Amino acid sequence: MPIDLSVRPRHRRGWRILWLMAAILLLAALILWQRGWWSRQALADLGQDMMQQAPLPISNMPQLQPKQQQSPAVVLAASTVVESPDSDAFTANLYLARDEGIPWPNVDGRTQVETYVVEDGDTLWSIAARFGLSLDTLRWSNPELERNPDVLAVGTELYILPVEGVYHVIEAGDEIETIAARYGVADSDITDYPPNALYPPYELTPGDGLIVPFGRRDPVVPTPALYPDFPLAWPVAGTVTGGFEPDHPALDIGVPYGSTVYAAEAGTITYAGWSTDGYGYTLIIDHGAGRETWYNHLKGTLLEAGGFVYRGTPIAEVGSTGHSSGPHVHFELRIDGEPVNPVDYLPPTPR
């Protein structure tokens, strides 16, 4: 009897198993993919790969030197004003350069000290205005003007600074620190100002000029002696720059702007204010017996009319107001309303 060895039924069941296993594997793969599970070996392989891509430990990393930065150009407008108890000076506020193309303080684009030759008709006021400087800066740049501010000889050569301040002529023993203290500025205001061309260790040569940006100095003028044996005392200790003449019935006494003016004799102040006849600020003292002294072209008065003063009392400050060519006191003596020569009543020298 023949034997039927057909395996068709078993073959059909095997395919079903294969399909079932494939579905299970596919489902498992989907679950693993969805949950992000990986085999231990896969994780190990992935970790090794990540370690190879990771940066070096800090201890093994090469050390990089920071790039050196260049300091920006110094602009003194941000400098600190120095108040030194050992200095007679004071300092004005610092200002930005007017010409933004120059990275340091300047006036009208000047970058160095210039010279100007005085011409006929020039005054201190007109020269200062021409170069955009204050009257003080013009005087502090030219010592001869400070000593005798009322005389401008045609042909005189004047220094014109590129900035408000002082032009200091170096003397033996000068140091940056002492110069800065003298004019009330910081050391760096001088050393960092490019036109000075100073470099450490800042060796100074006597006779050379040095710009002190925004430096100032108070006028140092001695107090005139009282001279009680003379009818009058000098109102200021200065230089006589204009004598008594028929067309100039007074004495002009040149002294630095802002210097103190003193009463020439005791009396009552009869006028203290602005004069409309070209004298500028004026103060008049009545000394009795028909005598009056007039003090003209003042910066301002310190006292008011009606007060009594003694010889040597501070009464005003030297200015250049009214029709004036520079800082001075236009000093008059009038007896019974008529101008007389003060020299006949004063000590020999204004001191």
VOGU-3710 file (C-alpha; in Angstrom, 3 decimals, decimal comma):
1> mpidlsvrpr> 0,000/0,000/0,000  1,627/3,217/-1,012  2,589/5,757/1,640  1,610/9,435/1,152  4,603/11,533/2,137  3,014/14,869/1,254  4,127/17,745/3,413  1,941/20,476/1,901  -0,050/21,053/5,055  3,130/21,460/7,134
11> hrrgwrilwl> 4,605/23,851/4,478  1,502/26,095/4,749  1,828/26,236/8,578  5,557/27,150/8,321  4,821/30,214/6,282  2,323/31,341/8,823  4,961/31,063/11,532  7,428/33,034/9,478  4,893/35,771/8,848  4,038/35,878/12,543
21> maailllaal> 7,685/36,103/13,551  8,296/38,858/11,023  5,339/40,818/12,356  6,577/40,400/15,940  10,069/41,537/14,959  8,645/44,485/13,087  6,488/45,438/16,044  9,430/45,082/18,408  11,566/47,217/16,131  8,889/49,861/16,054
31> ilwqrgwwsr> 8,615/49,824/19,840  12,393/49,998/20,284  12,618/52,811/17,732  9,775/54,687/19,375  11,224/54,387/22,877  14,807/54,918/21,772  16,050/51,612/23,139  19,244/50,203/21,755  21,216/47,147/22,456  24,107/47,345/24,967
41> qaladlgqdm> 26,622/46,897/22,177  24,989/49,612/20,138  25,122/51,939/23,117  28,745/51,028/23,705  29,568/51,686/20,066  27,686/54,965/20,175  29,515/56,020/23,404  32,901/55,236/21,858  32,027/57,284/18,815  30,892/60,211/20,976
51> mqqaplpisn> 34,091/60,099/23,014  36,088/60,387/19,823  34,085/63,478/18,844  34,224/65,128/22,297  36,593/68,080/23,008  39,843/67,505/24,851  39,917/67,802/28,657  40,847/71,270/29,858  44,180/70,068/31,199  45,124/68,796/27,730
61> mpqlqpkqqq> 43,873/71,771/25,764  46,480/74,165/24,316  46,582/77,494/26,210  45,821/80,509/24,016  47,341/83,915/24,852  44,869/86,827/24,789  45,344/89,240/21,942  46,941/92,515/23,013  44,672/95,493/22,485  45,983/98,902/21,492
71> spavvlaast> 45,013/101,728/23,845  42,726/104,307/22,258  43,929/107,844/21,694  43,857/109,894/24,887  41,287/112,689/24,980  41,854/115,019/27,903  38,238/116,126/27,979  37,587/113,263/30,399  40,463/114,170/32,698  39,856/114,756/36,366
81> vvespdsdaf> 40,243/118,264/37,723  42,773/118,348/40,540  42,190/120,447/43,624  45,616/120,619/45,260  45,921/122,290/48,673  49,553/123,053/47,828  48,675/124,901/44,654  47,705/128,531/44,237  45,965/127,601/41,016  42,563/126,432/40,038
91> tanlylarde> 41,396/124,662/36,931  38,511/125,385/34,634  36,236/122,596/33,466  37,675/120,609/30,583  35,966/120,763/27,218  35,814/118,534/24,157  37,766/119,505/21,094  35,946/121,844/18,767  37,408/120,091/15,734  36,315/116,447/15,957
101> gipwpnvdgr> 38,944/115,452/13,401  41,686/115,974/15,986  41,536/113,487/18,889  42,673/115,921/21,572  41,462/119,293/22,886  42,129/122,133/20,467  40,801/125,483/19,334  39,968/126,033/15,664  41,970/122,974/14,609  45,375/124,197/15,832
111> tqvetyvved> 47,689/121,323/16,754  50,761/123,205/17,968  51,963/126,514/19,367  51,861/129,251/16,763  53,255/132,785/16,751  51,604/136,054/15,874  53,294/139,391/15,207  51,417/142,357/16,675  50,107/144,799/14,078  49,040/148,406/14,319
121> gdtlwsiaar> 45,616/148,682/15,953  45,796/145,324/17,756  44,595/144,983/21,336  44,718/142,032/23,703  40,978/141,618/23,228  41,146/141,622/19,434  44,030/139,139/19,312  42,369/136,809/21,812  39,111/136,928/19,838  40,928/136,347/16,542
131> fglsldtlrw> 42,383/133,059/17,777  39,412/131,937/19,880  41,286/132,162/23,187  40,528/133,827/26,490  42,389/136,921/27,555  43,902/134,921/30,427  45,338/132,283/28,092  46,895/134,981/25,925  48,526/136,571/28,968  49,593/133,273/30,527
141> snpelernpd> 51,270/132,291/27,257  53,326/135,478/27,094  54,973/136,553/30,372  55,718/140,056/29,067  51,976/140,672/28,761  51,377/139,589/32,327  54,053/141,939/33,610  52,955/144,851/31,431  49,513/144,036/29,968  48,766/147,530/28,713
151> vlavgtelyi> 51,604/147,741/26,203  51,443/146,013/22,826  54,314/147,165/20,678  53,933/146,682/16,926  56,227/143,867/15,847  56,061/141,971/19,166  55,876/138,216/18,630  53,265/136,435/20,732  52,760/132,732/21,401  49,317/131,409/20,421
161> lpvegvyhvi> 48,351/128,138/22,123  46,273/125,386/20,474  44,133/125,121/23,613  43,044/127,179/26,600  45,667/127,070/29,335  49,230/128,115/30,110  52,495/128,029/28,176  55,155/127,185/30,740  58,840/127,773/30,057  60,760/124,989/31,787
171> eagdeietia> 63,225/126,049/34,457  66,024/124,087/36,139  64,566/121,725/38,718  61,110/121,599/37,158  59,305/118,256/37,181  55,987/117,218/35,698  54,490/116,842/39,158  55,500/120,330/40,319  54,351/121,979/37,093  50,989/120,216/37,244
181> arygvadsdi> 50,479/121,237/40,888  51,425/124,827/40,095  48,683/125,156/37,495  46,096/122,908/39,134  45,973/120,021/36,634  46,738/116,306/36,687  50,192/115,069/35,650  48,639/113,143/32,777  46,999/116,295/31,408  50,520/117,436/30,506
191> tdyppnalyp> 52,240/114,163/29,639  49,347/112,787/27,554  48,842/115,948/25,505  50,265/114,988/22,068  51,662/118,429/21,079  54,015/118,224/24,085  55,633/115,073/22,626  56,602/113,754/26,056  57,691/110,165/26,651  58,816/108,369/29,826
201> pyeltpgdgl> 60,941/109,058/31,792  59,864/112,648/30,954  63,213/114,405/30,950  62,647/118,164/30,791  65,060/120,623/29,190  65,285/124,113/30,718  64,229/126,756/28,242  61,798/124,512/26,365  58,121/125,388/26,337  55,401/123,124/27,701
211> ivpfgrrdpv> 51,653/123,412/27,086  49,537/122,993/30,215  46,027/122,318/28,818  43,340/124,154/30,794  45,858/125,173/33,455  45,271/128,394/35,341  47,172/130,510/37,786  46,097/133,190/40,152  47,824/136,532/39,753  50,486/136,989/42,389
221> vptpalypdf> 50,645/140,722/42,964  51,994/142,226/46,181  49,723/144,403/48,292  50,790/148,029/47,930  52,334/149,615/50,999  50,204/152,140/52,884  52,807/154,945/53,015  51,048/157,001/55,724  53,452/159,929/55,179  52,063/160,557/51,682
231> plawpvagtv> 48,659/162,036/50,828  47,770/158,911/48,806  48,870/155,280/48,535  49,088/153,373/45,269  45,849/151,523/44,479  47,811/148,599/42,973  51,453/147,574/42,843  51,950/147,483/39,100  53,638/149,234/36,193  52,720/152,735/35,074
241> tggfepdhpa> 51,867/152,269/31,402  50,257/155,632/30,758  51,212/158,976/32,325  49,227/162,096/33,084  48,682/164,188/29,926  46,215/166,886/28,867  44,363/164,334/26,751  44,824/161,609/29,378  44,266/163,180/32,825  45,043/160,016/34,784
251> ldigvpygst> 47,610/157,296/35,427  47,260/153,875/33,790  48,694/151,180/36,046  49,076/147,790/34,397  48,557/144,683/36,536  47,252/141,157/35,898  43,555/140,726/35,281  41,669/140,050/38,503  44,248/141,613/40,832  42,848/143,374/43,889
261> vyaaeagtit> 42,449/147,163/43,830  42,854/149,042/47,132  41,588/152,397/48,363  44,242/155,095/48,017  42,923/156,960/51,061  40,109/156,792/53,577  36,727/158,092/52,495  33,159/157,346/51,488  32,259/155,461/48,316  29,977/157,725/46,312
271> yagwstdgyg> 29,669/155,589/43,187  30,200/151,901/42,395  28,883/150,606/39,093  28,963/150,825/35,329  29,979/154,116/33,749  28,440/155,200/30,451  31,400/157,345/29,356  33,774/154,520/28,372  35,268/153,884/31,811  33,527/150,546/32,267
281> ytliidhgag> 33,056/149,538/35,889  33,998/152,529/38,036  34,341/153,252/41,741  34,642/156,766/43,182  35,739/157,645/46,723  35,143/161,044/48,312  38,010/161,843/50,702  36,659/165,192/51,850  38,085/168,676/51,266  37,016/168,433/47,623
291> retwynhlkg> 39,266/165,432/46,830  38,074/162,352/44,942  39,861/159,307/43,575  38,456/157,445/40,566  39,191/153,783/39,768  38,150/152,795/36,240  38,055/149,835/33,796  37,434/147,477/36,726  36,375/143,868/36,450  33,840/144,631/39,123
301> tlleaggfvy> 33,463/146,327/42,484  33,679/144,600/45,850  31,762/147,255/47,762  28,640/149,327/47,230  28,129/153,045/47,260  27,604/154,578/50,682  30,181/152,534/52,553  33,192/153,988/54,335  36,674/152,614/53,612  40,135/153,109/54,997
311> rgtpiaevgs> 43,413/153,446/53,148  44,368/149,992/51,881  40,829/148,530/51,984  40,157/146,129/49,052  37,513/147,811/46,887  37,539/146,157/43,430  39,321/143,883/40,962  41,386/144,842/37,943  39,600/144,396/34,638  39,502/145,773/31,132
321> tghssgphvh> 35,933/146,993/30,791  34,814/149,989/28,773  37,188/151,509/26,234  40,275/149,628/27,345  43,218/148,056/25,537  43,967/145,551/28,320  43,833/144,925/32,079  44,824/148,023/34,056  43,536/150,627/36,504  42,778/154,059/35,089
331> felridgepv> 43,459/156,042/38,281  42,351/159,649/38,612  42,653/162,257/41,349  40,215/165,149/41,186  40,313/168,209/43,419  37,217/170,382/43,342  36,139/168,493/40,241  39,334/169,125/38,275  41,790/166,313/37,366  45,289/166,730/38,799
341> npvdylpptp> 48,403/164,637/38,405  48,302/161,843/41,036  52,081/161,487/40,869  52,407/164,654/42,975  50,542/162,934/45,830  51,845/159,381/45,611  55,031/157,636/46,812  57,822/157,466/44,190  57,136/153,887/43,007  53,949/151,806/42,853
351> r> 54,752/149,204/45,427
//
